[in-house]
Amino acid sequence: MRTRMAWLAVLCLALAAVPAWAQNWSYDNGPINGNLGQWYIDFGFIVSDTFVAGGPFVNGFSLGVETIFSTDIVTSLDWSITSGENGGMTFGAGTASGANLTDKYISSNQFGFAISEVTVSGLNVPTTSGTTYWLNLQNANTTSGDPVGWDENSGIGCMSNGCPSKASESAVGTIPSESFTINGTGGGTTPEPGSLVLFASGIFGVAGVLRRKLF
C-alpha cells in the first residue's frame, strides 16, 4: 500500500511539472494575386488592413508587393500594429530592414509588373487572442527608389476567422483588402529550466519506485 501511494505521489509530481509548449498561429488573408491591383505604401501613402489575433504575440508577417522591375528589391518598410485604422493605441511599431526583412521575387503579371513576397520577422508584439487589430504599412524603400504597391486580393481565398480583412488607404479611405499573413505564437509558455529539472526528477522518481517494486 505504501509503495502504491509513493508511486502515485511521484507520478503526480512528474505530471505537474510538464511544461506547456508554445503554439504557433497565423491569420491568412489569402494568397498573393498580382492581377487585381495594388496600393502604394510609399511616397507618403499609408495602407491599413485588419487581422484577428490568435494568440498573445505577433512574431512577424508577410505580404505581396508589386514593383516596376524584378530588380526592385524592398530594403526597408515602416510598420505598426494598432487598435484603430492607423491610429488608436499602438501595440508595436518599427522599421523592418536588414536580417528582419526578405524580398522573394515570384513572377511578373500580365501588365509587366514584378510580383514579390516580402517577409518581416523578429517581432514581439503583444496581442490578445480573438481581438481585431490593424496592420499599417508605409515608407517602403527599394534599391532603385521605384514605387512599391501592396498587392490587392480582396481577401479571395482567405483562410482565417474574420477574413477578408477590412482595409483603408490614407488618401482614399475604404479599399478592398490586401494579400498578407500574420504569424504569431501563443497557447502556452516556453518551459523554464526549473520546470525541466522538476519534470526530470519526477520521471527518475517513478523509475526508482518501479525498480524497487519489481526487484
N, C-alpha and C positions, 0 to 999 in steps of 0.2 A: 504493500500500500504506500509506504514512504517513497519507494522508488518511483512509483507511478506519479505521485504528487510532485516529486522533484523534477521528473521529466516534463510534466505539464507546465511547471513554473518556468523552466528554462526555455521551453518552446514558445511560451507567450512572450518572454523577453526577446527572443530572436525575431519573432514576427513584428513586435512593436518597434524594432529598430530598423525595419525595412524602409529605405527612403523612398519618397515619391519622386519619380523622374519627370523632368520637364517634357511637355508635349508640344509638338510643332503645330501651327495653324496657319491658314492663309485665307485671304479674301481675293477671289479671282473675278475680275470684271470682264472676262472674255479675252480671246486671243487677239494678237495684232492683226489688223485688217489691211491697212495700206491702200485702200481704194475709196473709202468714204470721205476722206478729207483730213485736215489737220488744223490745230490751233496753236499759234506761236507762243512759245514760252521764253521769249527773249525780247529785246528792244522795248522793255517796259511793260509787256503784257504778262498777266498772271492767270493761270488756268487752275481751277479748283474742282476736285471730284470727291464725293463721299465714299466712305467704306465703313463696314461694320466690324469692329474688333472681335477677335475670337479668343483673346487671352490678355494677360497683363502686360505684355511687352511687344512692341513692333521692332523688329531687328533689321528690316530693310524692305525694299520694294523694287519692282522692275516695271518698265513701260515701253511702249512702242513709240519710236520717233521717226519723223521724215525730214530728210535734208536734201539739198540740191544734188550733191555728189556723194558717191560711196566713200570718198576720201575725207568727207567732213566728219571727223571724229569728235564726239562730245567730250570735252575736257573738264567741265565743271557745271554744276547745277545747284541753284538755291532751292531748298525745300522747307516746308513747315507742316506740322500736323496740329490742327486747331479744332476748337469746338464749333466754330461757325465758318461761314463762307469767307475764307481769307481773313478771318477775324475772330473775336471772342477770346477764349482762353487758349494760350499756346502751350502745348504739351511737349513739343520738341521742334527744333529748327536748326538749320546749319547749311553749309556749302559742301556738297559732295565733290570730291576730286581725288586724284591720285589712286592709291590702292583701294579706296572705297567706292570707286566708280569704274564700270567697264562698259564698253560700247561694242556690240557684236553686230556686224553687217549681216542682213538676211537676204535681201534681193532688191530689185528695182520694180516699181509699179508701172502701170500702163502709161503713166504720164512722164516717166523717166526719173522720178524722184527716188532717192535711196531710202530703203526701209531698214531700220536697225532696232535692236533691243538694248536699252540702257538699264543697267542694274546698279542699284545703290545698296551698299552693305555697311555693316559696322555700327548700326544704330542701336539705341537702347531707350526707346520712348515708352513711358508708362501709359497704359490704356486700361479700359475696363471692358470685359467681355460683354458683347451684346449692345454696346454703345456705338452710336454713329459719330464719326469724325470726318474732318475734311483734310485731304492731301492737297497742298498748294505748291505749284512749281513755277519758277521764274528765273530770269537771268542765266539762261543756258548759254554756254560758250562752246565753240568748235575750234579746231586747229586752223581753219581758214577764215573764221569770222562770219560764215554764212548763216542764214536763218535756221532755226530749229523749231519744228512743229510737233506737238503731242498728237499721236495718231488717234483719230476718232473711230470708234467701232459701235457706238450706240448701245453698248452692253450686249451685243449679239454673242450668244454662246457663253454668257457668264455662268459661273458655277457656284456662286456663293449666296447665302441668305441675304435678302435685301437688295440684290442687284437686279436691273442695272443701276449703276451709280447715278446720283444727281450731279450735275456739273454746271459750271459757270465760267465766264471769261470776263476779266476786269473791265473791258471796254464795251462788251456787248450785253452781258447778263447771262441768262439761262441758255445753255447749249446742250447738244447731245453729249453723252458721256464718252470717255476715252478708254483705251486699252491699257490696263495696268493690273498688277498683282501685289498685294501687301503680304509680307511674311513676318511671322512672329513666333514667340514661344509662350507657353503657359500650361496650366493644368497640373502643376507640380513644382517641386523645388529641386535644385541641384543638391545631391547628398553632401553633407558636411563630413569631414574626417572623423569627428567623434561618433557620428551615426554609423559610419562604416565599421569602426572599431567595435562598437556595441553589437552590431549585427554579427560580426565575425566571432565575437565572444559567445554569443548565443548559439551559433552553429557548433562551435567546438564543445560547448557545454552539453548540447544534445548528443553529440557523438560520444562524449565521455560517459554519459549516463547509459546509453545503449550498450556501450562496450562492457560496462560493469554488469549490466543485466544479462548479457549474452555469455559472458565468460566468468 
